[in-house]
Amino acid sequence: MKIREILLDISEHLDKFAAQSDELQAGLIVSEIINAKRVCISGFERTYHCAGLYVDRLKLIGINSILVNPNNGFEFKNGDFLIIISTTKESEYLDSLVENAKNVKIKVALFTSKMSSDIKKAVDYAVFVPEELMRNQKFELISKNSIFSISALSVLEAIAIEVQLGLIEMANQDSEDEE
């Protein structure tokens, strides 16, 4: 079996991905999630499942979150924060979603494998997520979709843990203030 070798390839990829991550931007996204009245999360086609998993993850730690279905109209509200997970930026839906959010003055974070200056200008936070292994891949069967999902969910999980730690810290501060 090659399971160990495959996992080591993925682990090495995540290590290289983590080394190039933007800590400041991740910290700002953590703050946005903590302070949002509602976190709206959307994905497209092959990333929609990642969006659904992240909605469930944030709900587990008490964050009001909702999955934005790309096929239905969605009305943003004041105090929302939008997270988009997408492997492509060439989507009418992406442009429309960002435009609708910006019309209501909502902050937007985009986790994407395709970074351009146009998309960086359109959103408040843009996080590059690789869809190919950041090393010499031994196993050609590891799909781009799998690598993107693993990478996106890994960085989103790290952000969720930071959110949870921030909420615990706020609760501890509140209890100290009451004493």
Long-range contacts (C-beta under 8 A, 24 or more apart in sequence): 2-139, 5-138, 5-139, 6-139, 6-142, 9-133, 9-135, 9-137, 9-138, 9-139, 9-142, 10-133, 10-142, 10-147, 10-150, 12-134, 12-135, 13-130, 13-133, 13-134, 13-135, 13-147, 13-150, 13-151, 14-150, 14-151, 14-154, 16-134, 16-135, 17-129, 17-130, 17-134, 17-151, 17-154, 17-155, 21-127, 21-155, 22-127, 25-125, 25-127, 26-127, 26-155, 26-158, 26-159, 26-162, 27-162, 28-125, 29-83, 29-109, 29-125, 29-127, 29-159, 30-159, 30-162, 30-163, 30-166, 31-166, 32-81, 32-107, 32-109, 32-125, 33-58, 33-63, 33-81, 33-159, 33-163, 34-63, 34-163, 34-166, 34-167, 34-170, 35-81, 36-63, 36-64, 36-79, 36-80, 36-81, 37-64, 37-77, 37-78, 37-79, 37-80, 38-64, 38-65, 38-66, 38-77, 38-79, 38-80, 38-81, 39-63, 39-64, 39-65, 39-66, 39-80, 39-81, 39-82, 39-83, 40-65, 40-66, 40-68, 40-74, 40-76, 40-80, 40-81, 40-82, 40-83, 40-106, 41-65, 41-66, 41-67, 41-68, 41-82, 41-83, 41-84, 41-85, 42-67, 42-68, 42-69, 42-70, 42-82, 42-83, 42-84, 42-85, 42-97, 43-70, 43-84, 43-85, 43-86, 44-70, 44-85, 44-86, 44-87, 44-88, 44-91, 44-93, 44-94, 45-70, 46-87, 46-145, 46-148, 47-85, 47-86, 47-87, 47-148, 47-149, 47-152, 49-149, 50-85, 50-149, 50-152, 50-153, 50-156, 51-83, 51-85, 53-153, 54-83, 54-85, 54-153, 54-156, 54-160, 57-156, 57-157, 57-160, 58-160, 58-163, 61-160, 61-163, 61-164, 61-167, 62-167, 63-163, 68-97, 70-97, 74-100, 76-100, 76-101, 76-104, 76-106, 77-104, 78-104, 78-105, 80-104, 80-106, 81-106, 81-107, 81-108, 81-109, 82-106, 82-107, 82-108, 82-109, 83-108, 83-109, 83-111, 83-156, 84-108, 84-109, 84-110, 84-111, 84-112, 84-123, 85-111, 85-112, 85-152, 85-156, 86-110, 86-111, 86-112, 86-114, 87-112, 87-113, 87-114, 87-131, 87-144, 87-145, 87-148, 88-112, 88-113, 88-114, 89-114, 89-115, 89-116, 89-118, 89-119, 90-114, 95-122, 98-122, 98-123, 111-152, 111-155, 111-156, 113-148, 127-155, 129-155
